[in-house]
């Protein structure tokens, strides 16, 4: 099942900028452990239209002898940093520019990190999780 980032008031999602380092106390279960499988690490994957898929390993269990699962707060912050790095690298590297204008990252009229909302994370393959993202403005399709 997906893991959603739901606030105490029932609203869904955390702005990327807040997920990277802001106050997350209003997210339900923020201090609860989350289970992303029995391994110590898993992969995070971003698949963004017009860009190359991007993966990174994520440590999902603690480094102590007990190997406790990470908390929702740790997961949310790690996903935030992962997505933020992806957006920054895509914006800085002209070779990764999307052919699709409406999904272009950065630049004039491109999607910025301030417009990305972290909705949750979903298991998409063996040892692979994908952030569920939303852009806070309308993206037209041509």
URHU-V329136 format. One record per helix or strand of 2 or more residues. SS is the DSSP state (@ for helix, = for strand). FROM is the first residue (numbers start at 1). LEN is the number of residues. Records with the same first field share a line. If there is no record, write none. Layout:
SS=FROM-LEN ; FROM-LEN
//
This chain:
==3-2 ; 6-2 ; 14-2 ; 41-6 ; 54-6 ; 116-10 ; 128-8
@=16-4 ; 72-21 ; 94-3 ; 101-3 ; 113-3
//
